[in-house]
Amino acid sequence: MSGGESAGAGATTGIDAPVRLEVRGLGKRFGGLRAVRDVSFTARHGERIGLLGPNGAGKTTLTNLVTGDLRPSEGEVLLDGLAITTRTPHTRFRLGLARTYQVANPFPALTALDSVMIGALAGTTHVSAARATARDALALLGLDGKAGTPMSSLNIVEMKKVELARIIASDASVVFLDEVLAGLRPAEIGDLLDVVEELAGRHGLTVVMIEHLIGAVMRFCARLIVMNEGAVIADGPADEVARDDAVIDAYLGARWRKHA
């Protein structure tokens, strides 16, 4: 299957939308282990992409390569046409490439407002402007009443919302959500996914969602990229990829075949 041209669910995007992110032949070796092998894809404005695969498939390593936490052994990454392969993570963040982590990074000594201001300061050196932007982002996430609360006192859902508020405050255009729904109860998953959907639509975000909750991914993403053993084995419209025999065998399992 060929990817890169399906519209994100609910998003105003398509084959004519501008390419926000381009990954070309990306690879990573750790000694003799090839953790990521020749991965290429594009992500367009407003697109919502699910990045799936079994544990050890290379999803997090790929995310770290794109966002700058790791340097690739080969290949390149472009953001809005600008080569960023050798740029630092904070430079990529300032350019509009943001991410969450599997374990929320709460900056426990900071208040929720100060934590979100870190994102706002990516676009301004004026503290007062950053504070106002951070307050607006917290209000958007329904956390305006938690602005002065230490991060260490927030629950897991609130921490994840603060991470999202930080991204919104940074005015990011491309966001990698690395298991943002992990550790949540079913009702919390639905509520947070509603929030992510609203934010993505309102801000025209290009979102790559790394997640093991297939139902949530299928609801949010119209396109799937599936990895196994460091390589992409399928890339295309979600409903087609979910019926792909290689994907079912490598990841979804025989039970899924009954529903495909």
C-alpha positions as CSV (number, residue, x, y, z in Angstrom):
1,M,0.0,0.0,0.0
2,S,1.2,3.5,-0.6
3,G,0.5,6.2,2.0
4,G,0.8,9.9,2.4
5,E,-2.4,10.9,0.6
6,S,-5.3,10.0,2.9
7,A,-7.1,12.7,4.8
8,G,-7.1,12.6,8.6
9,A,-10.5,11.9,10.1
10,G,-12.5,15.1,10.4
11,A,-9.6,17.2,9.1
12,T,-9.6,19.5,6.1
13,T,-6.7,18.0,4.3
14,G,-6.0,16.0,1.2
15,I,-3.5,15.3,-1.6
16,D,-3.2,19.0,-2.3
17,A,-2.5,20.0,1.4
18,P,1.0,21.1,2.1
19,V,3.5,18.5,3.3
20,R,4.5,19.3,6.9
21,L,6.8,16.4,7.6
22,E,8.9,14.3,5.3
23,V,11.0,11.3,6.4
24,R,13.4,10.0,3.8
25,G,15.2,6.6,4.2
26,L,15.6,6.9,7.9
27,G,17.6,4.3,9.7
28,K,19.2,3.6,13.0
29,R,21.8,1.1,14.0
30,F,22.8,0.2,17.6
31,G,26.0,-1.9,16.9
32,G,24.8,-4.8,14.8
33,L,21.1,-4.2,15.5
34,R,19.1,-2.3,12.9
35,A,16.4,-0.8,15.0
36,V,14.9,1.3,12.1
37,R,15.4,0.3,8.5
38,D,14.8,2.6,5.5
39,V,11.6,4.3,6.7
40,S,10.1,6.9,4.4
41,F,6.8,8.7,4.6
42,T,5.2,12.2,4.3
43,A,2.6,13.8,6.6
44,R,0.4,16.6,5.3
45,H,-1.3,19.5,6.9
46,G,-4.1,18.3,9.2
47,E,-3.4,14.6,8.6
48,R,-4.0,12.2,11.5
49,I,-1.8,9.1,11.2
50,G,-1.6,6.1,13.5
51,L,1.8,4.6,13.9
52,L,1.3,0.9,15.0
53,G,3.3,-2.2,15.5
54,P,4.2,-4.8,18.1
55,N,6.6,-4.0,21.0
56,G,10.1,-3.7,19.6
57,A,8.9,-2.8,16.1
58,G,10.8,0.5,16.1
59,K,8.0,3.0,16.7
60,T,9.6,4.9,19.6
61,T,13.0,4.8,18.0
62,L,11.5,6.3,14.9
63,T,9.8,9.0,16.9
64,N,13.1,9.7,18.7
65,L,14.8,10.1,15.3
66,V,12.2,12.4,13.9
67,T,12.0,14.6,17.0
68,G,15.8,14.7,17.6
69,D,16.3,12.6,20.7
70,L,18.4,10.3,18.6
71,R,20.6,10.9,15.5
72,P,19.9,8.6,12.6
73,S,22.5,6.4,11.0
74,E,21.2,7.3,7.6
75,G,18.4,9.2,6.0
76,E,17.0,12.7,6.6
77,V,14.0,14.5,8.1
78,L,12.4,17.7,6.7
79,L,9.9,20.0,8.4
80,D,8.0,22.3,6.1
81,G,10.7,21.7,3.5
82,L,13.6,22.5,5.9
83,A,16.2,19.8,6.6
84,I,16.2,19.3,10.4
85,T,18.1,16.0,10.6
86,T,21.0,17.5,12.6
87,R,18.9,20.0,14.5
88,T,18.6,19.7,18.3
89,P,15.2,18.7,19.9
90,H,14.6,22.2,21.3
91,T,15.3,23.8,17.8
92,R,12.8,21.4,16.2
93,F,10.3,22.3,18.9
94,R,10.7,26.0,18.1
95,L,10.2,25.2,14.5
96,G,6.9,23.5,15.2
97,L,7.6,19.8,15.9
98,A,6.4,18.7,19.3
99,R,5.8,15.4,21.1
100,T,4.5,13.8,24.2
101,Y,6.2,10.9,26.0
102,Q,4.9,7.5,27.1
103,V,5.5,8.7,30.7
104,A,4.3,12.3,31.2
105,N,7.1,14.7,31.9
106,P,5.5,16.7,34.7
107,F,8.3,19.2,35.8
108,P,7.2,18.4,39.4
109,A,8.7,21.6,40.9
110,L,6.7,23.8,38.5
111,T,3.1,24.9,38.6
112,A,0.9,23.9,35.7
113,L,1.0,27.5,34.4
114,D,4.8,27.6,34.5
115,S,5.0,24.1,32.8
116,V,2.8,25.4,29.9
117,M,4.8,28.6,29.7
118,I,7.8,26.5,28.6
119,G,5.9,25.8,25.4
120,A,4.8,29.4,25.0
121,L,8.4,30.6,25.3
122,A,9.2,28.7,22.1
123,G,7.6,31.6,20.2
124,T,8.4,34.7,22.3
125,T,11.0,36.1,24.7
126,H,8.4,38.2,26.5
127,V,7.4,36.5,29.8
128,S,4.1,38.4,30.1
129,A,3.0,37.3,26.6
130,A,4.1,33.7,27.3
131,R,2.1,33.7,30.5
132,A,-1.0,35.0,28.8
133,T,-0.7,32.3,26.0
134,A,-0.2,29.6,28.7
135,R,-3.3,30.7,30.6
136,D,-5.3,30.6,27.4
137,A,-4.0,27.1,26.6
138,L,-4.9,25.9,30.1
139,A,-8.4,27.3,29.8
140,L,-8.8,25.5,26.5
141,L,-8.0,22.3,28.2
142,G,-10.4,23.1,31.1
143,L,-7.4,23.5,33.5
144,D,-7.7,27.3,34.2
145,G,-8.5,26.5,37.8
146,K,-5.3,24.5,38.1
147,A,-2.8,27.2,36.9
148,G,-1.2,27.6,40.3
149,T,-1.2,23.9,41.3
150,P,2.2,22.2,41.4
151,M,2.6,19.5,38.8
152,S,3.3,17.0,41.4
153,S,-0.2,17.4,42.8
154,L,-2.0,16.8,39.5
155,N,-3.5,13.4,38.6
156,I,-2.4,11.5,35.4
157,V,-5.2,12.9,33.2
158,E,-4.4,16.5,34.3
159,M,-0.7,15.9,33.6
160,K,-1.5,14.6,30.1
161,K,-3.7,17.7,29.5
162,V,-0.9,20.0,30.7
163,E,1.4,18.3,28.1
164,L,-1.2,19.0,25.4
165,A,-1.6,22.6,26.6
166,R,2.1,23.0,26.4
167,I,2.0,21.9,22.8
168,I,-0.9,24.2,21.9
169,A,0.9,27.1,23.6
170,S,4.0,26.4,21.5
171,D,2.0,26.8,18.3
172,A,3.3,23.5,17.0
173,S,2.2,22.3,13.6
174,V,3.3,18.6,13.8
175,V,2.8,16.5,17.0
176,F,3.8,13.0,17.9
177,L,1.6,11.6,20.6
178,D,3.4,8.7,22.2
179,E,0.9,6.5,24.0
180,V,-0.9,9.6,25.4
181,L,-3.9,7.3,26.4
182,A,-1.7,4.8,28.3
183,G,-2.7,4.3,31.9
184,L,-6.1,5.8,31.6
185,R,-9.5,4.2,32.5
186,P,-12.0,3.6,29.7
187,A,-14.0,6.8,30.5
188,E,-10.8,8.8,30.7
189,I,-9.6,7.5,27.4
190,G,-12.8,8.6,25.6
191,D,-12.7,12.1,27.3
192,L,-9.0,12.7,26.5
193,L,-9.5,11.5,22.9
194,D,-12.4,14.0,22.5
195,V,-10.0,16.7,23.7
196,V,-7.3,15.6,21.2
197,E,-9.8,15.5,18.4
198,E,-11.0,19.0,19.2
199,L,-7.5,20.4,19.5
200,A,-6.3,18.8,16.2
201,G,-9.3,20.2,14.3
202,R,-9.2,23.6,15.8
203,H,-5.5,24.1,15.3
204,G,-5.0,22.2,12.1
205,L,-2.4,19.9,13.7
206,T,-0.7,17.1,11.8
207,V,-0.8,14.3,14.4
208,V,1.1,11.0,14.5
209,M,-0.4,8.8,17.2
210,I,1.6,5.9,18.6
211,E,-0.8,3.8,20.4
212,H,-1.8,0.2,21.3
213,L,-5.5,0.9,21.7
214,I,-6.6,0.0,18.2
215,G,-10.2,1.2,18.7
216,A,-8.9,4.7,19.7
217,V,-6.5,4.8,16.7
218,M,-9.2,3.7,14.3
219,R,-11.5,6.4,15.6
220,F,-9.0,9.2,15.4
221,C,-6.8,8.3,12.4
222,A,-7.8,7.8,8.7
223,R,-4.3,6.6,7.8
224,L,-2.1,3.9,9.4
225,I,1.6,3.2,9.2
226,V,2.5,-0.2,10.6
227,M,6.0,-1.2,11.5
228,N,7.6,-4.6,12.3
229,E,11.2,-5.4,13.0
230,G,12.2,-1.8,12.2
231,A,10.6,-1.5,8.8
232,V,7.3,-0.3,7.5
233,I,5.1,-3.2,6.4
234,A,2.0,-1.2,5.5
235,D,1.0,2.5,4.9
236,G,-2.4,3.6,3.7
237,P,-6.1,4.2,4.6
238,A,-6.9,2.7,8.0
239,D,-9.7,0.4,6.8
240,E,-7.4,-1.1,4.2
241,V,-4.4,-1.5,6.4
242,A,-6.5,-3.1,9.1
243,R,-7.4,-5.9,6.6
244,D,-3.9,-6.4,5.4
245,D,-2.8,-10.0,6.0
246,A,0.8,-9.0,6.9
247,V,-0.5,-6.5,9.5
248,I,-2.9,-9.0,11.0
249,D,-0.1,-11.7,11.2
250,A,2.5,-9.3,12.6
251,Y,0.4,-7.2,15.0
252,L,-3.4,-7.4,15.1
253,G,-3.7,-11.2,15.5
254,A,-6.1,-13.9,14.4
255,R,-9.0,-12.5,16.4
256,W,-8.9,-9.3,14.4
257,R,-9.2,-11.3,11.1
258,K,-12.8,-12.2,12.1
259,H,-13.7,-8.6,12.2
260,A,-11.7,-7.3,9.2
